[in-house]
Amino acid sequence: MVKFAKAAILEEVGAPLKIKDIELPELARGQVLVKVLFSGVCRSQLMEVCGGRGPDPWLPHLLGHEGSGTVLSIGEGVTKVAVGDDVILGWVKGDGLDAPGAQYKFGKEIINSGRVTTFANFTVVSESRLVKKPQDLDFDVAVLFGCALPTGAGMVLNELKPVKDKSVVVIGLGGIGLSALLALKALGVAPIIAIDISDAKLDLAKQLGADYVFNSSKEGVHDAVISLTNGGADYCVESGGLIATIELGFSLVRKGGGNLIFASHPSQGEKITLDPHELISGKRICGSWGGGSDPDRNIPTMHAFFKKANSPFSSLLTKRYPLEKINEALDDLEAGRVFRPLIVMQHSEE
């Protein structure tokens, strides 16, 4: 049985992650040992590394909340998955026992973790953070079903539920924003207006089905979108996670029913500013917790939905990294050089 995992550890906020071989714990009730094959990298991890969520009482600890792999062992009480099952790891709570995060060891040092962590080639996960992978879904693409798709596509399919003849603005074209765009395209919604500061991301958005694209670092974007939508869009999906992008999104939806939904957030302590009159004029704004997704039911249905639409998910996975280069992946994500970094795990038996 596997006794050690190679993991990326956050030891100090604002410092690079450290790669270490850590000792795996005995499985507690409700815990599952997974051989991780692929892990995604999300802006949430970047925010944790940079201290954007305030003081971190759990240091040192593991990170990562979306991945794919195979079950190696199960703890007492686990019935949802069995040894040998291929699984998707995600942060949204699903069915099954909600076991606490595991504690690993590096020598005498305790390494903390949450109910799911994926920046390691082997990981101990709560049963409630696992879903069986559809057989015809590749392991690399399956990573997107751990966070990006349930959140981005979930905001569209579960919460906004837009009709075809309504205008939608998508701000922020990372994994979540592009997942939302793919869902809108699969539904046949038009026009779809994509906004980002990266011309490369805007080019991809155009390829994936956006009808119009705008670079928000240039002047005139607000007026152009308002003119294009005859006074404001019906919906806006915001995933840039900045004060400026949330406020921009709210300014772009129409009075009398325009709806902004956002899934990311600025650093702790930062506040958005809205004109109350805009709210009483009929504009709406709300946050989304994981796209309102129920992993055990939504992941299979989303897979079937996107398979029927022949959605090109591989376009989001533009660069792969070994675990040893995870800090490079984080840097590339922060700089906007990649859409969704993919960490490819290696294992000693290979």
ABEGO torsion letter per residue (X at the ends): XBABBBBBBBABBGBBBBBBBBBBBBBBBGBBBBBBABBBBBAAAAAAAAGAAEBBAAOBBBBEABBBEBBABBBBGBAABBBGBBBBBBABBBBEBBBBBBBBBBEABBBBBBABBABBABBBBBAAABBBBBAABBAAAAAAAAAAAAAAAAAAAAAAGBBAABBBBBBEBBAAAAAAAAAAAAAGBOBBBBBBABAAAAAAAAAAGBABBBBAABBGAAAAAAAAAGGEBABBBBAAGBAAAAAAAAAABBBGGBBBBBABBBBBGBBBBBBAAAAAAGBBBBBBBGGGBBAAAAAAAAAAAAAAAGBBAAAABABBBBAAAAAAAAAAAAAGABABBBBBBBBAAX
